[in-house]
Amino acid sequence: MTFLSGGFLLLVGALLIIYYVLPKRFRYLALLGGSVVFYTLAGRAYLPFLGITVLTVYGTALLLGRSLERQKAYVAEHKKELTREAVAAYKERVSGKRTALFLLCLLLNLGLLAALKYTAFLLDAFRAPWEVHWVLPLGISFYTFQSLGYLMDVKRGKYPPERNFLRYALFASFFPQMIQGPISRYDMLSKTLYEGADFDIDRIGRGLVRILWGACKKLLVADRLAPALALLFGPEAGSYRGGWVGLGMVLYALRLYADFTGGIDMALGVGELFGVTLPENFDRPYLSKNIEEYWTRWHMTMGSWFRDYVFYPLNVSKTFLKWTKGLRARFGNGFLSRLPLYGATLVTWLLTGVWHGAGWNFALWGLTNGVVIIISLTLKPLYDRFHNRFPGLKGRKVYGVFEVLRTFLLMCLIRLWDCYAGPGGVWEAFSSLFTTFNGGAVLSGLSALGLSAGDWLVLLVMAALMLLVSLKKGEGSFRTKYLAGPWKLWFAAAALLVLVLLLGAYGPGYTASDFIYGQF
């Protein structure tokens, strides 16, 4: 079941009626019931795996919370009798037990994720004589990471565990974010998930506009480009080299953005219908001026998860701090002293790549991002010297446009790992950009991609509209400037609905495709 299926639309419509008819204190139960129905319709075989994560994380979080409470109570009760050393020894002993319990739950859930997602790849990689075909539950990477983030926060004492099992189950399984995120944090999502919102026609209008805008991105852009990209990157990809590769990687960037942000728009819009605020996942990423900035704007909830729960703990661990201190004492503050930092960066990006999927291309995609970021960090003193030498450049719009285009093209090149099978295919495509000059043939052969002049016009207009909507944020943004007021909202919703119905990629030659990130 996807956002664009008739079943999903019927579910949301029925749930809206039930939600606003029920008293406020019971409305979260309607959302939980809707989430169970959604996941059951998506695939009954998925439910046991979701249930294992919900039960184990909920129970472990309760035990961790109670352990911390008992520790505090014991220390408070015996603070006059115990020495500082005795208190430290007691805390360390209790902390060891809590860590063992936490690791057991962590390994169970990550092990389940790894077994379902990577077993077939590993067996094939090591040429095992048998095969497995296990079901991969919808959104398992998203709900596993969201649940484990909650567990880590409880262990750290950031907030107490949720004692109401049904409330926690809703947090872990809230249906709009099950398809492709975003990955929410408990302390933020719980503010609007449980209380029950008042019916607000303006908020309903905003939710519908967000949903329909996401549908426009998906149906007018992403699905319209899918057949052409299947041709460029499919079995006959070897026939499309040089300029075709350049065109393909730009079109893929457009499709990926439209597909992923479209799905997120729809998830956030559905949440808004029920008064639930889900975290934003994108902040105009294609306007970034360097790769570090790009990754603070693209898939922000995933990036912040890996930063907070992998990179920071690894980089400030006792082992890494010891290595850093030793290298700094021996070699000063140069490149070698930063090796632990770079190691933590590569590990984080390797895991980020593997999170996206089972395959060497995913791992190499992650490592490539990590290497480019390390190179950027290493060369930062040179960049600073250059900008100090030419201080006027930073303030010029032309230079800003150059930085944006440079970052966009760099990310397009890195995404070649998404588009071609194996390192050999990626290298052949990449090298052809510099050895095969066939721009004229590409321009004259665009019709061979199966897109009509009308299709290209729709893509051009939608790309311009997405850019226009993204140019400004806050008070001067497109939404605040042109969608403020009830009549404007409903007019926009009607206009977007007409666009979806009239210009969406339907009919012969088009097949409604799943969201790209739904496979993760």
C-alpha positions as CSV (number, residue, x, y, z in Angstrom):
1,M,0.0,0.0,0.0
2,T,1.3,3.4,-1.0
3,F,0.2,7.0,-0.5
4,L,-1.3,7.0,-4.0
5,S,-3.3,3.8,-3.7
6,G,-7.1,3.9,-3.4
7,G,-7.0,1.9,-0.2
8,F,-4.7,4.4,1.5
9,L,-7.0,7.3,0.5
10,L,-10.1,5.4,1.8
11,L,-8.2,4.6,5.1
12,V,-7.2,8.3,5.7
13,G,-10.8,9.5,4.9
14,A,-12.4,7.0,7.2
15,L,-9.8,7.6,9.9
16,L,-10.4,11.4,9.7
17,I,-14.1,11.0,10.5
18,I,-13.4,8.5,13.4
19,Y,-10.6,10.7,14.8
20,Y,-12.6,13.9,15.1
21,V,-15.8,12.2,16.3
22,L,-14.0,10.5,19.2
23,P,-13.2,12.4,22.5
24,K,-9.7,13.8,22.5
25,R,-8.4,11.4,25.1
26,F,-9.2,8.4,22.8
27,R,-8.0,9.9,19.5
28,Y,-4.5,8.5,19.7
29,L,-6.2,5.0,19.8
30,A,-7.8,5.8,16.5
31,L,-4.4,6.6,15.0
32,L,-3.0,3.4,16.5
33,G,-5.9,1.4,15.0
34,G,-5.4,3.1,11.6
35,S,-1.7,2.3,11.8
36,V,-2.4,-1.4,12.5
37,V,-4.9,-1.6,9.6
38,F,-2.4,0.1,7.3
39,Y,0.4,-2.3,8.1
40,T,-1.9,-5.3,7.9
41,L,-3.1,-4.2,4.5
42,A,0.5,-3.6,3.4
43,G,1.3,-7.2,4.3
44,R,0.2,-9.3,7.2
45,A,3.6,-11.1,7.1
46,Y,5.2,-7.9,8.2
47,L,3.3,-7.5,11.5
48,P,5.3,-10.1,13.6
49,F,8.6,-8.2,12.8
50,L,7.1,-4.9,13.8
51,G,5.7,-6.5,16.9
52,I,9.1,-7.8,17.9
53,T,10.7,-4.4,17.7
54,V,7.8,-2.7,19.5
55,L,7.7,-5.2,22.4
56,T,11.5,-5.5,22.9
57,V,12.2,-1.8,22.8
58,Y,9.3,-0.9,25.0
59,G,10.2,-3.5,27.6
60,T,13.9,-2.7,27.6
61,A,13.2,1.0,27.9
62,L,11.0,0.4,30.9
63,L,13.7,-1.7,32.6
64,L,16.4,0.9,31.8
65,G,14.2,3.7,33.2
66,R,13.4,1.8,36.4
67,S,17.1,0.9,36.9
68,L,18.0,4.6,36.6
69,E,15.3,5.5,39.1
70,R,16.4,2.9,41.6
71,Q,20.0,4.1,41.2
72,K,19.1,7.7,42.0
73,A,16.9,6.6,44.9
74,Y,19.7,4.5,46.4
75,V,22.3,7.2,46.1
76,A,19.9,9.8,47.6
77,E,19.0,7.4,50.5
78,H,22.6,6.5,51.4
79,K,24.5,9.7,50.4
80,K,25.5,10.3,54.0
81,E,26.9,6.8,54.4
82,L,28.7,6.3,51.1
83,T,32.0,7.8,50.1
84,R,32.4,9.4,46.7
85,E,34.4,6.4,45.5
86,A,31.7,4.0,46.7
87,V,29.0,6.0,44.9
88,A,31.1,5.9,41.7
89,A,31.7,2.2,42.0
90,Y,28.0,1.5,42.5
91,K,27.0,3.6,39.5
92,E,29.6,1.9,37.4
93,R,28.3,-1.5,38.4
94,V,24.7,-0.6,37.7
95,S,25.7,1.1,34.5
96,G,27.4,-2.1,33.3
97,K,24.1,-4.1,33.8
98,R,22.1,-1.4,32.0
99,T,24.6,-1.4,29.1
100,A,24.4,-5.2,28.8
101,L,20.6,-5.0,28.7
102,F,20.7,-2.2,26.2
103,L,23.2,-4.0,23.9
104,L,21.1,-7.2,24.0
105,C,18.0,-5.3,22.7
106,L,20.2,-3.4,20.2
107,L,21.8,-6.5,18.8
108,L,18.4,-8.3,18.6
109,N,16.8,-5.6,16.5
110,L,19.8,-4.8,14.4
111,G,20.4,-8.5,13.9
112,L,16.8,-9.0,12.8
113,L,17.2,-6.0,10.3
114,A,20.5,-7.4,9.1
115,A,19.3,-10.9,8.6
116,L,16.2,-9.9,6.6
117,K,18.0,-7.2,4.6
118,Y,21.5,-8.6,4.0
119,T,21.5,-12.4,4.1
120,A,20.7,-12.9,0.5
121,F,23.4,-10.4,-0.6
122,L,26.0,-12.0,1.7
123,L,25.2,-15.5,0.5
124,D,25.6,-14.4,-3.0
125,A,28.8,-12.4,-2.3
126,F,30.4,-15.4,-0.7
127,R,29.0,-17.8,-3.4
128,A,27.1,-19.9,-0.9
129,P,25.5,-23.0,-2.5
130,W,22.0,-22.1,-1.2
131,E,19.6,-19.2,-1.5
132,V,17.1,-17.5,0.8
133,H,14.1,-15.4,-0.1
134,W,13.0,-13.7,3.1
135,V,10.3,-11.1,3.3
136,L,11.5,-7.5,3.9
137,P,8.9,-5.7,6.0
138,L,7.8,-2.3,4.8
139,G,9.8,0.5,6.3
140,I,11.8,-1.8,8.6
141,S,14.9,0.5,8.4
142,F,12.9,3.5,9.4
143,Y,10.9,2.0,12.3
144,T,13.9,0.1,13.6
145,F,16.1,3.3,13.7
146,Q,13.3,5.4,15.2
147,S,12.8,2.8,18.0
148,L,16.5,2.4,18.7
149,G,16.9,6.2,18.8
150,Y,14.2,6.3,21.5
151,L,15.9,3.5,23.4
152,M,19.3,5.3,23.3
153,D,17.7,8.5,24.5
154,V,16.1,6.7,27.5
155,K,19.4,5.0,28.3
156,R,21.1,8.4,28.3
157,G,18.4,9.8,30.6
158,K,17.2,12.4,28.1
159,Y,13.6,11.6,29.1
160,P,11.8,8.9,31.0
161,P,10.4,5.9,29.1
162,E,6.8,5.9,27.9
163,R,4.9,3.6,30.3
164,N,1.7,3.4,28.3
165,F,2.3,0.5,25.8
166,L,-0.3,1.7,23.4
167,R,1.1,5.2,23.2
168,Y,4.6,3.8,22.6
169,A,3.3,1.4,19.9
170,L,1.7,4.4,18.1
171,F,5.0,6.3,18.2
172,A,6.8,3.3,16.7
173,S,4.2,2.6,14.0
174,F,2.5,5.9,13.1
175,F,1.5,5.0,9.5
176,P,2.3,8.1,7.4
177,Q,6.0,7.7,8.2
178,M,6.2,3.9,7.7
179,I,6.7,4.1,4.0
180,Q,9.8,6.2,3.8
181,G,10.1,8.2,7.0
182,P,10.9,10.8,8.3
183,I,12.7,9.3,11.3
184,S,11.1,11.0,14.3
185,R,12.4,11.6,17.8
186,Y,10.1,10.7,20.6
187,D,10.5,14.0,22.6
188,M,9.4,16.0,19.5
189,L,6.7,13.7,18.0
190,S,5.0,13.0,21.3
191,K,4.1,16.7,21.7
192,T,1.4,16.4,19.1
193,L,0.8,12.6,18.7
194,Y,-1.2,11.9,21.8
195,E,-3.1,14.9,22.8
196,G,-5.8,15.0,20.1
197,A,-6.1,18.1,17.9
198,D,-9.1,20.3,17.6
199,F,-10.8,20.3,14.2
200,D,-9.3,23.2,12.2
201,I,-10.4,23.7,8.6
202,D,-7.3,25.8,7.8
203,R,-5.0,23.0,9.0
204,I,-7.0,20.5,7.0
205,G,-6.5,22.8,4.0
206,R,-2.7,23.0,4.6
207,G,-2.5,19.3,4.9
208,L,-4.3,18.7,1.6
209,V,-2.2,21.2,-0.2
210,R,1.0,19.5,1.1
211,I,-0.4,16.1,0.1
212,L,-1.3,17.2,-3.4
213,W,2.0,19.0,-3.9
214,G,3.7,15.8,-3.0
215,A,1.5,13.9,-5.5
216,C,2.4,16.5,-8.2
217,K,6.1,15.9,-7.7
218,K,5.6,12.1,-7.8
219,L,3.2,11.8,-10.7
220,L,4.2,14.8,-12.9
221,V,7.9,14.4,-12.4
222,A,9.2,11.2,-10.8
223,D,7.0,8.7,-12.6
224,R,7.1,10.6,-15.9
225,L,10.9,10.3,-15.8
226,A,11.0,6.6,-14.7
227,P,10.7,5.0,-18.2
228,A,13.4,7.2,-19.7
229,L,15.8,6.5,-16.8
230,A,15.0,2.8,-17.0
231,L,16.2,3.0,-20.6
232,L,19.4,5.0,-19.8
233,F,20.4,2.9,-16.8
234,G,18.9,-0.5,-17.8
235,P,20.2,-3.5,-19.7
236,E,21.1,-1.3,-22.7
237,A,23.0,1.3,-20.6
238,G,26.2,0.5,-22.6
239,S,24.7,2.2,-25.6
240,Y,24.2,5.4,-23.7
241,R,27.6,7.0,-22.9
242,G,29.1,10.4,-22.8
243,G,26.5,13.1,-22.9
244,W,23.8,10.5,-22.2
245,V,25.4,9.8,-18.9
246,G,25.5,13.5,-18.1
247,L,21.8,13.9,-19.0
248,G,20.9,10.7,-17.1
249,M,22.5,11.8,-13.9
250,V,20.8,15.2,-13.9
251,L,17.5,13.7,-14.7
252,Y,18.0,11.1,-12.0
253,A,18.7,13.9,-9.5
254,L,15.4,15.5,-10.5
255,R,13.5,12.3,-10.2
256,L,15.0,11.3,-6.9
257,Y,14.3,14.8,-5.4
258,A,10.7,14.8,-6.7
259,D,10.1,11.2,-5.6
260,F,11.6,11.4,-2.1
261,T,10.4,15.0,-1.2
262,G,7.0,14.2,-2.8
263,G,6.6,11.2,-0.5
264,I,7.8,13.2,2.5
265,D,5.4,16.0,1.6
266,M,2.5,13.5,1.6
267,A,3.6,12.0,4.9
268,L,3.8,15.4,6.6
269,G,0.5,16.4,5.0
270,V,-1.3,13.4,6.3
271,G,0.1,14.1,9.7
272,E,-1.1,17.6,9.5
273,L,-4.7,16.4,8.8
274,F,-4.6,14.9,12.3
275,G,-2.7,17.8,13.9
276,V,0.5,15.7,14.2
277,T,3.7,17.5,13.4
278,L,6.3,15.3,11.8
279,P,9.9,16.6,11.3
280,E,10.9,18.3,8.1
281,N,13.3,16.1,6.1
282,F,14.5,18.6,3.4
283,D,15.7,22.1,3.5
284,R,16.4,23.2,-0.2
285,P,19.3,20.7,-0.6
286,Y,20.0,21.6,-4.2
287,L,20.9,25.1,-3.1
288,S,23.7,23.9,-0.9
289,K,27.2,25.4,-1.5
290,N,29.3,22.4,-0.3
291,I,28.8,18.7,0.4
292,E,28.7,19.2,4.2
293,E,25.9,21.7,3.9
294,Y,24.1,19.4,1.4
295,W,24.0,16.6,4.0
296,T,22.5,19.0,6.6
297,R,19.7,19.7,4.2
298,W,19.0,16.3,2.5
299,H,17.3,13.5,4.4
300,M,17.9,15.5,7.6
301,T,16.3,13.0,10.0
302,M,18.6,10.2,8.8
303,G,21.7,12.4,8.8
304,S,21.0,13.6,12.3
305,W,20.3,10.1,13.5
306,F,23.7,8.8,12.3
307,R,25.4,12.0,13.6
308,D,23.9,11.7,17.1
309,Y,23.9,7.9,17.6
310,V,26.9,6.8,15.5
311,F,29.4,9.5,14.7
312,Y,29.4,11.5,18.0
313,P,29.5,8.4,20.3
314,L,32.3,6.9,18.2
315,N,34.3,10.1,17.9
316,V,34.2,10.9,21.7
317,S,34.6,7.3,22.8
318,K,37.5,6.6,25.1
319,T,39.4,4.7,22.4
320,F,39.1,7.4,19.8
321,L,40.0,10.1,22.3
322,K,43.0,8.2,23.4
323,W,44.1,7.7,19.7
324,T,43.6,11.4,19.0
325,K,45.6,12.4,22.1
326,G,48.5,10.1,21.3
327,L,48.7,11.2,17.6
328,R,48.5,14.9,18.6
329,A,51.3,14.5,21.1
330,R,53.5,12.8,18.5
331,F,52.6,14.7,15.3
332,G,51.0,18.0,16.4
333,N,47.7,19.2,15.1
334,G,48.2,18.2,11.5
335,F,46.6,15.6,9.2
336,L,47.7,12.6,11.2
337,S,46.2,13.8,14.5
338,R,42.8,13.9,12.7
339,L,42.9,10.3,11.6
340,P,40.5,9.1,14.4
341,L,38.0,11.8,13.3
342,Y,38.3,10.7,9.7
343,G,38.0,7.1,10.7
344,A,34.7,7.9,12.6
345,T,33.5,9.8,9.5
346,L,34.2,6.8,7.2
347,V,32.6,4.3,9.5
348,T,29.5,6.5,9.8
349,W,29.2,6.9,6.0
350,L,29.9,3.2,5.4
351,L,27.0,2.4,7.7
352,T,24.9,5.1,6.1
353,G,25.5,3.5,2.7
354,V,24.7,0.0,3.9
355,W,21.5,1.3,5.6
356,H,20.3,2.3,2.1
357,G,20.6,-1.3,0.8
358,A,22.4,-4.6,0.4
359,G,25.0,-4.2,-2.3
360,W,28.6,-3.1,-2.9
361,N,27.3,0.0,-4.7
362,F,25.6,1.2,-1.6
363,A,28.7,0.7,0.5
364,L,30.9,2.4,-2.1
365,W,28.3,5.2,-2.3
366,G,28.6,5.8,1.4
367,L,32.4,5.6,1.4
368,T,32.6,8.0,-1.5
369,N,30.6,10.6,0.4
370,G,32.8,10.1,3.4
371,V,36.0,10.5,1.4
372,V,34.8,13.7,-0.3
373,I,33.9,15.1,3.1
374,I,37.3,14.2,4.5
375,I,39.0,15.8,1.5
376,S,36.9,18.9,2.0
377,L,37.8,19.1,5.7
378,T,41.5,18.6,4.9
379,L,41.6,21.3,2.3
380,K,39.6,23.8,4.4
381,P,42.7,25.8,5.4
382,L,43.4,26.3,1.6
383,Y,39.8,27.4,1.0
384,D,40.1,29.9,3.9
385,R,43.3,31.3,2.5
386,F,41.8,31.6,-1.0
387,H,38.8,33.4,0.3
388,N,41.0,35.7,2.5
389,R,43.0,36.5,-0.7
390,F,39.8,37.3,-2.6
391,P,37.4,38.5,0.0
392,G,35.0,39.9,-2.5
393,L,34.1,36.6,-4.0
394,K,31.9,35.4,-1.2
395,G,29.5,38.2,-1.5
396,R,28.9,37.9,-5.2
397,K,25.8,36.1,-6.5
398,V,27.8,34.7,-9.5
399,Y,30.2,32.9,-7.2
400,G,27.3,31.7,-5.1
401,V,25.7,30.2,-8.2
402,F,29.0,28.6,-9.1
403,E,29.2,27.0,-5.6
404,V,25.6,25.7,-5.9
405,L,26.2,24.2,-9.4
406,R,29.5,22.7,-8.3
407,T,27.9,20.9,-5.3
408,F,24.9,19.8,-7.4
409,L,27.1,18.2,-10.1
410,L,29.4,16.6,-7.5
411,M,26.4,14.9,-5.9
412,C,25.1,13.9,-9.3
413,L,28.5,12.2,-9.9
414,I,28.4,10.4,-6.6
415,R,24.9,9.2,-7.3
416,L,26.2,7.2,-10.3
417,W,26.6,4.5,-7.7
418,D,22.8,4.4,-7.6
419,C,22.4,4.2,-11.4
420,Y,24.8,1.5,-12.7
421,A,25.4,-2.1,-11.7
422,G,28.8,-2.7,-10.1
423,P,32.0,-0.6,-9.9
424,G,32.8,-1.5,-13.5
425,G,29.6,-0.1,-14.8
426,V,30.1,3.1,-12.7
427,W,33.6,3.6,-13.9
428,E,32.8,3.1,-17.6
429,A,29.9,5.6,-17.4
430,F,32.1,8.1,-15.4
431,S,35.1,7.9,-17.8
432,S,32.9,8.2,-20.8
433,L,31.9,11.7,-19.6
434,F,35.5,12.8,-20.5
435,T,36.1,10.6,-23.5
436,T,32.8,10.5,-25.5
437,F,31.6,13.9,-26.8
438,N,28.2,13.4,-28.3
439,G,26.2,16.4,-27.1
440,G,24.7,16.9,-30.5
441,A,23.5,13.3,-30.8
442,V,21.9,13.6,-27.3
443,L,20.0,16.7,-28.2
444,S,18.8,15.3,-31.5
445,G,17.9,11.9,-29.9
446,L,15.8,13.0,-26.9
447,S,12.7,11.6,-28.5
448,A,14.3,8.1,-28.3
449,L,13.8,8.3,-24.5
450,G,10.0,8.0,-25.0
451,L,9.2,11.5,-23.7
452,S,7.1,13.7,-25.9
453,A,7.6,17.5,-26.3
454,G,4.6,17.8,-23.9
455,D,6.4,15.7,-21.3
456,W,9.5,17.8,-21.5
457,L,7.4,20.9,-21.1
458,V,5.7,19.5,-18.0
459,L,9.1,18.6,-16.6
460,L,10.6,22.0,-17.3
461,V,7.6,23.8,-15.7
462,M,7.5,21.6,-12.7
463,A,11.3,22.0,-12.2
464,A,10.9,25.8,-12.3
465,L,8.0,25.6,-9.9
466,M,9.9,23.4,-7.4
467,L,12.8,25.9,-7.6
468,L,10.5,28.8,-7.1
469,V,8.9,27.2,-4.0
470,S,12.4,26.5,-2.6
471,L,14.1,29.8,-3.2
472,K,13.0,31.5,0.0
473,K,11.9,30.2,3.5
474,G,10.2,31.9,6.4
475,E,8.3,35.1,6.0
476,G,9.2,35.6,2.3
477,S,8.6,32.0,1.3
478,F,6.2,31.0,-1.4
479,R,3.9,29.4,1.1
480,T,3.6,32.3,3.4
481,K,3.3,34.8,0.5
482,Y,0.8,33.0,-1.7
483,L,-1.0,30.4,0.5
484,A,-1.9,32.5,3.5
485,G,-5.6,32.6,4.0
486,P,-8.4,30.0,3.6
487,W,-9.5,30.8,0.1
488,K,-5.9,30.7,-1.2
489,L,-5.4,27.3,0.4
490,W,-8.5,25.7,-1.1
491,F,-7.8,27.3,-4.5
492,A,-4.3,25.9,-4.4
493,A,-5.6,22.5,-3.4
494,A,-8.1,22.5,-6.3
495,A,-5.4,23.7,-8.8
496,L,-3.0,20.9,-7.6
497,L,-5.7,18.3,-7.9
498,V,-6.5,19.4,-11.4
499,L,-2.7,19.1,-12.3
500,V,-2.5,15.7,-10.8
501,L,-5.6,14.4,-12.7
502,L,-4.8,16.0,-16.0
503,L,-1.0,15.9,-16.2
504,G,0.0,12.9,-14.0
505,A,1.9,10.1,-15.6
506,Y,-0.9,7.7,-16.3
507,G,-1.9,5.4,-19.2
508,P,0.0,3.5,-21.8
509,G,3.8,3.5,-21.2
510,Y,3.5,4.4,-17.5
511,T,3.2,2.2,-14.5
512,A,2.6,3.7,-11.1
513,S,6.0,3.1,-9.4
514,D,6.7,2.7,-5.7
515,F,8.5,5.4,-3.9
516,I,12.3,4.9,-4.3
517,Y,13.0,5.1,-0.5
518,G,10.1,2.7,0.2
519,Q,12.5,-0.1,-0.5
520,F,14.7,0.8,2.5
